[in-house]
Amino acid sequence: MEAFHTTWGWVAVSLAGLAGLVGIGFAIAKRPLTKPFWILAGGGMAAMVVEVLAGVVLYLQDHDPGAFHMFYGFLVLFSLAFAYMYRSQFVKRPALAWGLLLLFVMGLGLRAIMTFEGS
């Protein structure tokens, strides 16, 4: 499970970052979001959720990653939850909003990776 968590962390960060950049690209081009974007964005968000859940499983198995690593992991979940709750606010400029959200989540994932203290 540790190897999965380590590897999947990079997959999740990469997917979220790629989706964020694509979203920003749509915003700059002033184009509406397409179904492939939503598949990529959903994949990035789902990958992040799976990553956090894998971390929770490891923690429940007495692995201590350090307080800041867990903080950033839970901040990813809270960010995605708040984005879901306030998604109606994203209607005016959805590409920019979703792109920035995904880049923010990518940054949180990178911070989580950098603050891992492992046991």
Secondary structure, DSSP 8 states (H G I E B T S, - for coil): -HHHHHHHHHHHHHHHHHHHHHHHHHHHHT----HHHHHHHHHHHHHHHHHHHHHHHHHHTT----HHHHHHHHHHHHHHHHHHHTGGGGSSSHHHHHHHHHHHHHHHHHHHHHT----
